[in-house]
Amino acid sequence: MTTALVVQARMGSSRLPGKVLMDLAGRSFLWHCLARCAATPGIDVVVCATTDSPADDAVAEEAARCGAQVFRGSETDVLARYQGAAAMVGAKTVMRVTSDCPFTDPELNGRVLAALAGADYACNNMPPGWPHGLDCEAFPFALLQRAAAEADQPFQREHVTPWIRTNETLKRVNVPGPGGAAAAHRWTLDHPEDRDYFRAVLAHLPPPPALPGTEAILAVLAAHPELSAINAARADHGRLAQSP
């Protein structure tokens, strides 16, 4: 039974165009995300689901260089893109991470994946308790197929899982976070301030190919509280609702 971690990525972004291919410590932001996804316990294959637009040729090429499988599909119907990506690799279980999360945590992702046993859907942000940018979710491929067949609102198709997350007939589980100050951190790439923040934080951590975990990153932020001010003004931006 194949477990696939599917990462959606594209060049288009109204706030920070080309963000996933920008440099972070000598590697692309996409590399950081994909490398961490590949290190997730229980994952058999990582798929980068990008669009079929020529503008995303560079994303497809970088994802392949990073060792990920590549699927190309609709730019606007991201739900259909996810279904196609999972089907391509014969996935029975699917985990979702977005490419604007270069600090996604393999250990936490693995905990969410393990929590899916005996449930229809697992995540770590209902309610949010982790830094914004560690969000992930897991579900059976059969449920993804059902969502793709039944979701009929543009928002549901653009953001992949709203139909699943709001379906009261499903058994949903959440991996709770520490909450408090930790949950207030913003570890997602959506604005120039976020790019500057990641570069500043990573300057205090081991360089790639090291993949420092959540505790190491939080320790840096505790020792250098001035870093959190770099993107603090963006801290109220929505979680797991973006569609790279």
N, C-alpha and C positions, 0 to 999 in steps of 0.2 A: 504494500500500500504506500503510494507516494505522497509525501507531505511537501508541499511547495510554499515557499515564501515569495509572494508577488509584490514587487515594488513598482509603483506607478511613477513615471518620470517624463518630463517634456521640457523643451526649451522655453516655451511660452509662459510668461508670467507678467501680469500687468504692473506689479510692484517692483520686481527684480528680474528682468529678462535674462535668460541664460544662466540662472543661478546654480543649477545642478552641476555645471561644468566649470564653475569658478574655482580658483585655487584655494586649498586649505592645507597648509603645511606640506606643499609640494605634490599633493594629490588632489583630484577633483572632489567636490562635496559628494558626488555620486559614488566615488570609490569608497569613501568613509562609510556611507550607508550600506552599500552592497557587501563590503568586507565584514561588517558587523552582522549583517543578516546571514551571511554564509557561516558564521561562527555560532549561530543559534542551535542549541541542542535539539535534536529531533527533526531537523530540516534536511530533506534529501536533495532539494534543488532550489536555487534562487532564480527567479524570472524577473527581468526588467520589462515591464509593460509600457511601451512608449507608443507614440502615435504613428500613423502611416503618412504623416506630412513630411515632405523633403526637409523641412526645417529641423526635424528630429533625427536626421541621418547621423549627426554627430553624437547624439545620445545613444543610439543603437550601437555605434562603433565603440564608444567608451564602455558601455555595459559589457560588450563582448570581451574587450580587453581585460575587464575586471573579473572575467570568468563566469558571468551570469548568462543564462539563456535569454534570448530576446524575442519578444512578441510585439507585433505592431498592429494597432487597430484604431478605432474611432477616437478622435480627439475629444468629442463632447460626450459620447456615451461610454463613460469610464467603466460602468458596470459590465457592459458587453465586452470591453477590453479585458477586464479581469477574468470573465468567464472564458474568453478565448485563450488567454495566457495559461490558465489552470488546465484547460482541456488539452492544450498543446503538449503538456508534460504528463498527462494522465493522472493528475492530482486527485486524491481522495479526500485530502484535508488541505485547507488553504489558510495561510496566515497573511495578513495585510499590514504593510508598513509603507509610508509615503517617503519619497526621495528627499524631502526637505528636512530629514531627521538624521543628521550625521552622528549624533550621539546615541542612536537607538541601542539598547542594551541587550546583548545576546542572552545573558542569564535571565533577565526579566521576560524577554520574548519566550524563552523556553518554559518559564513558569506559566505564562498565559496559555501556551500550547498544551501543557500538561493539564491545565484546568479544564480544557475542553472535554476531557473524558467524562462521560455521563451527562453532558450538556449539549445544547444545540449551538451555542455561541459563547465565546469567552473573550474578555477584553480587560483593560486595566484603567478605564476612564469613565466608569459609570458607578459612582461619581468620580471626577478627577481627583487623584491623590499623589500623582507623580509629576515631575517637571514636564511641562508642555514640550513634547518632542520625543517622549518615550512611549507615546500612544501606540498600541498595536491591538489587533483583534484576530481571532481564529474561528473557523467554521467549516463544516463539511462541504465538499464540492457540490453535493446534491442540494444543499440549501442555497448555495450561490446560483445554481441553475434555476431553482424555484424563484429566487429574487429576480433574476434576469427575465423570467417569463411573466412575472406578476407585477413588478414595479412599473407604474405608468406615469409617474410624475417626473418632470425634468430634474428636480433636486435629487430624487432617489437614484436616478441614473448617473448623474454627475458625481455624486459623492459615495457611490458603491453600496454602502451598508445601511442607510436610513430605514429601508424597508425591513431589514432584519432587526435592527436595534429597537424598532418601535412595535414589533409584532409580539403582542401579549400572549400568543399561543406557544411561544418558544421558551425553552428553559435557558436563561442567560445567567452567566456567572462572571464575577469581577474579581480581579486580583488587586486588593487594596494597596494603596501606597502609604507612605509615611505622613502625607498631608503637611499642614503647617507651612513653614518657610520653604521646605524642599519643593512643594507643589507650586510655589510662586515663581520658580525659575522658568525662563523661556528658552528652550533648546530646539527651536525650529527656525528654518531659513525662509524668510518671506520678505524681508526689508534690508536695505543696506546696513542698518544698525545691527541686524542679526549676523550678517556676514562678518562685520567688524568684531562682534562679540565672540564668535567662534574662533576667529584668528587669535584674539587676545587670550582666551582661555587656553587654547591648545599650546600657546607659547610656554605655558607653565607645566605641560604634560609631556610624557615621552612621545617622540615623533612617530609617524607611520614607519613600519607596519604595526606598531603597538596599537592596541585598542583599549585604552583605559576605561574602566567601568564607572558606574554611577557614583560609587563611594569616593573614588579618586577625584572625580570631577567636582563633587560637592565639597571635598576637602580643599581643593584649590579655591573655590568660591568663598569658603569660610575664611581662608587665609588672606584673600584679596577681595573684600566686599565691594571695592570700587568697580570691579568688572561687571557686576550685575546692573550697574547704572547705564551701561552702554546701550542696552536694548530694553530698559525698564518701561519706557513709554509705550512699547508694543505688547506689553504683557497681557492685555485683555483680549488679544486676538483669538478667534475661535479655534477649537481643538478637533482634529481628525475630520475637518470639514472642508479641507482644501483639496484641489484636484489637479496635482502636478501632471 
